[in-house]
Amino acid sequence: MAGETDGKAVKKPKGDRLSAGTRAFYKPRISLFRLGREVGMFRGEVGTIHIESGILEFIRAEARVLNAVMKAEKVRINMGANRITAAGRVSLEEGGVCVNSDRLTATPSLTGLVMGGNVHLKSESREAAEGLLKSHRG
Protein backbone atom coordinates (compact mmCIF):
# COMPACT_ATOMS: atom_id res chain seq x y z
CA MET A 1 0.00 0.00 0.00
CA ALA A 2 1.45 3.36 -0.98
CA GLY A 3 0.10 6.85 -0.67
CA GLU A 4 0.38 10.19 -2.32
CA THR A 5 -0.82 13.65 -1.40
CA ASP A 6 -1.74 16.40 -3.79
CA GLY A 7 -2.65 18.89 -1.06
CA LYS A 8 -0.73 22.09 -0.62
CA ALA A 9 1.36 22.65 2.48
CA VAL A 10 -0.23 25.11 4.88
CA LYS A 11 1.79 27.76 6.67
CA LYS A 12 1.65 27.24 10.40
CA PRO A 13 -0.47 30.03 11.92
CA LYS A 14 0.99 31.92 14.87
CA GLY A 15 0.00 30.27 18.11
CA ASP A 16 -0.74 26.92 16.42
CA ARG A 17 0.82 24.02 18.29
CA LEU A 18 1.94 21.49 15.70
CA SER A 19 4.53 19.21 17.23
CA ALA A 20 7.97 18.80 15.70
CA GLY A 21 7.86 16.51 12.69
CA THR A 22 4.20 17.30 11.93
CA ARG A 23 3.11 18.97 8.71
CA ALA A 24 -0.30 20.48 7.94
CA PHE A 25 -1.99 20.46 4.53
CA TYR A 26 -4.98 22.19 2.98
CA LYS A 27 -7.31 19.83 1.06
CA PRO A 28 -5.06 16.76 1.38
CA ARG A 29 -5.71 13.62 -0.69
CA ILE A 30 -4.23 10.18 -0.05
CA SER A 31 -4.59 7.34 -2.55
CA LEU A 32 -4.34 3.70 -1.47
CA PHE A 33 -2.90 1.19 -3.91
CA ARG A 34 -3.03 -2.59 -3.99
CA LEU A 35 -1.06 -4.52 -6.63
CA GLY A 36 -0.45 -1.27 -8.52
CA ARG A 37 -4.14 -0.30 -8.72
CA GLU A 38 -5.80 2.52 -6.82
CA VAL A 39 -8.39 0.94 -4.53
CA GLY A 40 -9.21 3.85 -2.29
CA MET A 41 -8.89 7.54 -1.64
CA PHE A 42 -9.09 9.65 1.52
CA ARG A 43 -9.42 13.43 1.47
CA GLY A 44 -10.33 16.24 3.80
CA GLU A 45 -10.57 19.99 4.26
CA VAL A 46 -7.42 20.09 6.36
CA GLY A 47 -4.98 17.36 7.27
CA THR A 48 -1.81 16.67 9.18
CA ILE A 49 0.89 14.03 8.92
CA HIS A 50 3.29 13.09 11.67
CA ILE A 51 6.42 12.07 9.80
CA GLU A 52 7.92 9.64 12.36
CA SER A 53 4.76 7.73 13.29
CA GLY A 54 3.10 7.78 9.85
CA ILE A 55 -0.17 8.96 11.40
CA LEU A 56 -2.39 11.06 9.15
CA GLU A 57 -5.40 13.05 10.31
CA PHE A 58 -8.15 14.58 8.18
CA ILE A 59 -10.77 17.09 9.27
CA ARG A 60 -14.18 16.95 7.48
CA ALA A 61 -13.04 13.80 5.75
CA GLU A 62 -14.38 11.63 2.97
CA ALA A 63 -13.10 8.21 1.91
CA ARG A 64 -13.95 6.23 -1.20
CA VAL A 65 -12.84 2.62 -1.06
CA LEU A 66 -14.06 0.33 -3.84
CA ASN A 67 -17.86 0.92 -3.79
CA ALA A 68 -18.09 2.34 -0.26
CA VAL A 69 -18.18 6.02 0.71
CA MET A 70 -17.37 7.04 4.29
CA LYS A 71 -17.70 10.57 5.67
CA ALA A 72 -16.71 11.84 9.12
CA GLU A 73 -15.77 15.00 10.97
CA LYS A 74 -12.34 13.53 11.76
CA VAL A 75 -10.43 10.54 10.39
CA ARG A 76 -7.12 9.31 11.76
CA ILE A 77 -5.09 6.81 9.71
CA ASN A 78 -2.32 4.89 11.45
CA MET A 79 -0.42 3.33 8.55
CA GLY A 80 1.91 1.37 10.85
CA ALA A 81 -1.02 -0.30 12.63
CA ASN A 82 -3.09 -0.54 9.42
CA ARG A 83 -6.08 1.06 11.23
CA ILE A 84 -8.34 4.03 10.73
CA THR A 85 -10.43 5.69 13.38
CA ALA A 86 -13.27 7.98 12.37
CA ALA A 87 -15.24 10.15 14.78
CA GLY A 88 -18.03 12.71 14.66
CA ARG A 89 -21.12 12.00 12.54
CA VAL A 90 -19.63 9.02 10.73
CA SER A 91 -21.58 7.69 7.75
CA LEU A 92 -20.81 4.71 5.55
CA GLU A 93 -22.81 4.17 2.35
CA GLU A 94 -22.66 1.28 -0.06
CA GLY A 95 -25.18 -0.50 -2.27
CA GLY A 96 -28.31 1.24 -1.00
CA VAL A 97 -27.31 0.87 2.65
CA CYS A 98 -26.32 3.75 4.96
CA VAL A 99 -24.89 3.22 8.43
CA ASN A 100 -24.47 6.25 10.72
CA SER A 101 -22.54 6.18 13.98
CA ASP A 102 -20.54 8.31 16.38
CA ARG A 103 -17.27 6.47 15.68
CA LEU A 104 -15.79 3.74 13.51
CA THR A 105 -12.58 1.74 13.46
CA ALA A 106 -11.47 -0.41 10.54
CA THR A 107 -8.58 -1.14 8.23
CA PRO A 108 -7.95 1.50 5.54
CA SER A 109 -9.76 -0.81 3.09
CA LEU A 110 -12.83 -0.56 5.37
CA THR A 111 -12.84 -4.20 6.47
CA GLY A 112 -13.11 -5.31 10.07
CA LEU A 113 -15.59 -2.52 10.85
CA VAL A 114 -16.38 -1.75 14.46
CA MET A 115 -18.92 1.05 14.89
CA GLY A 116 -19.75 2.63 18.22
CA GLY A 117 -21.95 5.15 19.96
CA ASN A 118 -25.35 5.74 18.41
CA VAL A 119 -25.47 3.40 15.42
CA HIS A 120 -28.32 3.60 12.88
CA LEU A 121 -28.69 1.46 9.77
CA LYS A 122 -30.95 2.40 6.84
CA SER A 123 -31.38 -0.04 3.99
CA GLU A 124 -33.49 -0.67 0.93
CA SER A 125 -33.68 -4.34 1.89
CA ARG A 126 -32.58 -6.77 4.57
CA GLU A 127 -30.43 -8.64 2.04
CA ALA A 128 -28.57 -5.45 1.11
CA ALA A 129 -27.89 -4.67 4.79
CA GLU A 130 -26.64 -8.18 5.51
CA GLY A 131 -24.45 -8.06 2.40
CA LEU A 132 -22.86 -4.76 3.46
CA LEU A 133 -22.19 -5.95 6.99
CA LYS A 134 -20.78 -9.27 5.77
CA SER A 135 -18.49 -7.62 3.19
CA HIS A 136 -16.91 -5.33 5.79
CA ARG A 137 -16.12 -7.93 8.45
CA GLY A 138 -12.45 -8.72 8.90
N, C-alpha and C positions, 0 to 999 in steps of 0.2 A: 504494500500500500504506500503510495507516495502522495504528496500534496503540493499544491501550488497556490500562491495568492496573487490576485491581481488588484488588491486594494492599494491605496496610496498611504504612505506613512503619514501619521498625524503628528504635528508638533506638540510636545508636551506642554499643556497650559501651566501657567504659574500656579503654584499651590497644589498641583496634582501630585499624587504620591505613587507613581509607578516605581516598583522596586528595580534594583539594578538587574540588567539582563532581560527586562521586559520591554516590548515594543508595542505601540498602539497603532491601529490602522482604521481608516475610514472606509466603510463599505467593503470589508474583506470578503474573499471568496476562496474556499478550499475545495479542491477536487480530489475525490478518492478513486484510486485505480486498482483494478484487480486483473492480473494477466494482461497488462497493457491497455485495458479498456476502462474508460471512465464509468464507474458504477454509482457514483453519488457526488453530491455537491452540497456544501454548507456555506451560508452567507449570512451577513448581519449588517446592521447599521454601523456599529462600531465593534472593533475586536481587539484583543490583545494576544500576544504570544510570549510565553516565558521560555527563553532560549534553552536554558539548561534542562528543564523538566519536560519540555515538549508539550506543555499544556496550553491549549488555545481556548479563549472565551469569546463568545459572540453575544451582543446585546440586540434584542429584537431580531431573533434569528429565524431562519428558514432552512430546512434541509430537504433535499430531493434525493432519495435513494431508491433505485429501480422504479417501482410504481407508487411508492409511498411518499407523502409530503408531510413533514413535521414542522410545526411552528411553535415558538416559545419566546418568552421575554428574555431568557438567558440560557445559553447552551455552553457547557464546558466539555471540551474534548481532551482526554488524557491519552495521547497516542501510545505512551509506554505501557499503560494498563489496558489499552484497547477498549476503553469505556467512554461513553458520553453520559452526561447528566444534564437534563433539561429541567427548568423550573419556571413557574409563573405562567399560568394559562397555557399549558401545553396542549396541543392538538395534533393528532395523527390521523391522516385520511388516506384511504386506499380502497379501491374497488367498491365504492358506494357505502363504505363504513367510516364513521368518524368517532374517535375516542378522545375525550377531553379529560385532563387530569391536572393536578397541581404540580406533579413532578414525574419524571421518567428517567430510568437508567436503562442502558442497552449498549450493545457494541455499535461502532460507527456505521455498520451495515444494517442497523435497526433490528437485530435478532436478539433473543434473550431479553425481551422487554419486561420491565418491572415498573408498573405505574402505581403512584401513591397519592394520598390525599383524597379529595373528592374526584371520583372517577365516574364518567358517564359515557355510555356507548350508544350511538345512534346507527341504525343499519336499515338497509332496504329489505333485508331478509335474514333469517337466522343462519342460513347456510353461508351467506357472505360474511357475517360476523365470526362464525366459527372458523372459516377459512383464513380470515385476517389474523385472528389470534393464534391459530396453528402455525401460520407461515412466519410469525415473528418470535416463536419460542426458540430457545437456544439449542 
